[in-house]
Amino acid sequence: MNTEHIDIGLARYSDWAFTSSIIVLVAALLLLAVELASSRGRKVEARELVAAGAGVTADSDRPGVVIDEPGRSLDERVGKAGLALVYLGIALLFACIVLRGLATVRVPWGNMYEFINLTSFCGLIAGAVVLRKPQYRALWVFVLVPVLILLAVSGKWLYTNAAPVMPALQSYWLPIHVSVVSLGSGVFLVAGVASILFLLKMSRFGEPGAEGALARVVAKLPDAQTLDRIAYRTTIFAFPIFGFGVIFGAIWAEEAWGRYWGWDPKETVSFIAWVVYAAYLHARSTAGWRDRKAAWINVVGFVAMVFNLFFINLVTVGLHSYAGVS
């Protein structure tokens, strides 16, 4: 491996920050899961309170408000500690990315290991923005699970030593194209999780009086309307960003290979995923298609993104078939 211009010390610190971020995020997941499992609070909708003749609190006009029962303080402290660890994990992952860039004197997203780290970081930042309200803290459990899976796969099977970027990627379009795609993909992760939880909330597990462990967990989530709104707003944000990422990739392809579009597997699946998300946004605003049908379309888009990330880069043969791994 060519180690010219590589700062081995900074690269080692980057690796330590990566490992530390996973450890901290796992601890955060455990604490937040404990809060979710042991919480005695109930998430109810305001209309249910009115129908029952209950008193209305200052926050009860908003859907999915947590009505606290006595003795909740310990659960809340555990949850807040978990959330603090989430922010620490985000900071450590950011340090990992920055140190990797300083060690290699280039943008730190030149292979699959670095790309997944950046995408995971964008997903966590999106979660920090969207789930900043206390009543949404339980949703972090479901955001952290796919993020930790991505990071585990990245560290276990996709890790590569710090090195100069491969010649095929030495272009000023690399920081533009990949960063935009990573941002869109990370936000789509939050949207996909929200749609999956929305479908659970609309299923028999979310019905009043439903029994079982899963039903008890679903009962503690925000109401279906809130989950649907989170999925919709995050998709609206990510949709044009990912679209611009595809366009930037086409411009880069024209400069590198002399054509804007060649139906390369990566290009094709990215375009399909973008069309699926366009279909979701259309369905979400169409009578008879919103709610469950639209949510399923959003989940299909999320699956297409995951398929595009792993299968296309690691298995298929094409112009995007680089993973930085042997």
C-alpha positions, -999 to +999 in steps of 0.1 A: +000+000+000+012+035-009+015+053+024+031+085+010+016+116+026-003+094+051-001+104+087-002+071+105-007+086+139-038+106+128-051+075+110-047+055+142-066+081+162-094+080+136-097+043+141-099+047+178-126+073+174-145+050+152-143+021+177-152+044+205-182+058+187-196+023+182-191+015+219-207+047+230-237+043+206-242+007+218-243+020+254-268+047+243-290+021+226-291+000+258-300+029+280-327+042+257-340+006+253-342+003+291-362+035+293-385+023+265-391-011+281-395+001+317-414+033+312-447+034+328-458+065+308-485+062+282-485+080+248-520+090+241-537+113+216-554+144+227-587+133+212-586+101+234-582+123+265-612+144+255-633+113+247-624+099+281-632+132+299-597+135+312-582+168+322-562+186+295-526+195+303-507+224+287-492+200+262-522+177+256-533+194+224-504+178+206-505+142+194-483+116+210-477+135+243-463+114+271-487+115+301-463+108+330-473+086+359-457+088+394-422+073+396-411+081+361-381+102+371-357+073+371-367+062+336-364+097+324-329+101+339-319+068+321-333+081+289-315+115+292-282+097+299-288+076+268-294+107+247-263+123+260-243+093+249-260+095+215-246+130+211-212+119+223-212+090+198-220+115+170-191+137+181-168+107+181-179+096+146-174+131+134-139+131+149-133+097+131-142+113+098-122+145+103-091+127+115-093+103+085-093+133+062-064+149+079-044+117+079-049+112+041-050+149+031-082+143+011-119+142+016-126+112+038-151+094+017-131+077-010-141+041-003-170+021+011-158+022+047-156+060+046-188+064+026-208+043+052-193+063+080-203+095+064-238+083+056-243+070+092-231+104+105-256+122+083-284+098+095-275+106+131-274+143+125-309+140+109-321+121+139-307+148+163-326+175+144-359+156+139-360+138+173-349+167+194-382+169+214-383+148+246-414+129+235-396+116+205-367+101+225-380+066+222-376+067+184-338+068+189-338+031+197-351+023+162-327+048+145-296+035+163-302-001+153-297+003+115-269+029+121-250+004+144-256-024+118-241-001+091-211+008+113-205-028+123-205-039+087-183-010+078-157-017+105-158-055+102-159-062+065-153-029+047-125-013+067-094-002+047-062+014+059-058+051+053-045+056+018-047+079-011-079+077-031-078+054-061-070+071-095-106+066-109-119+088-080-093+116-082-117+144-092-131+175-077-165+159-082-158+133-055-164+156-025-195+171-042-212+139-055-205+116-026-212+141+002-246+150-014-256+114-019-245+106+017-266+134+031-297+122+012-291+086+021-287+094+058-319+114+059-337+086+040-327+063+068-347+083+093-376+084+069-376+047+064-375+040+101-404+064+107-425+047+080-418+012+094-429+024+128-460+040+113-470+007+098-465-010+131-487+017+148-514+012+122-512-026+125-530-048+151-501-042+174-511-006+176-548-012+183-561-003+218-560-033+241-534-052+220-514-076+240-478-088+238-443-074+241-443-058+207-477-042+213-465-027+246-435-012+228-457+002+200-480+017+225-451+039+238-443+053+204-457+087+192-490+084+175-494+073+138-499+109+126-467+121+141-447+092+127-462+097+092-454+134+094-417+127+103-414+103+074-430+127+050-410+158+060-376+139+061-384+125+026-393+159+013-359+172+025-339+142+012-356+138-021-341+168-040-308+164-023-304+128-035-317+138-069-290+164-071-265+137-061-276+116-090-273+146-114-238+154-101-228+118-107-241+120-143-220+152-149-190+135-134-196+104-155-196+126-187-162+141-177-147+107-167-162+083-193-176+105-220-213+099-214-239+112-189-257+079-185-247+043-193-272+023-173-244+012-149-260-009-121-253+018-095-268+045-117-298+024-125-307+014-090-301+049-077-326+062-104-351+035-095-348+045-058-353+081-066-384+073-087-398+052-058-394+081-035-411+104-060-440+078-061-442+080-023-444+118-023-471+116-049-490+089-031-487+107+002-507+136-013-532+114-032-566+105-016-569+067-012-531+062-013-519+080+018-514+062+051-505+025+047-500+024+009-478+054+008-458+042+038-452+009+021-438+027-009-414+046+013-402+013+029-396+000-007-375+030-014-355+024+018-349-012+009-338-001-026-312+022-010-298-005+012-297-029-018-279-002-038-254+004-010-243-031-004-252-054-033-243-031-061-209-019-047-198-053-034-213-079-057-221-066-092-196-056-119-198-021-131-182+014-131-192+018-094-179-016-084-153-003-060-154-010-023-119-004-012-117-040+001-101-070-013 
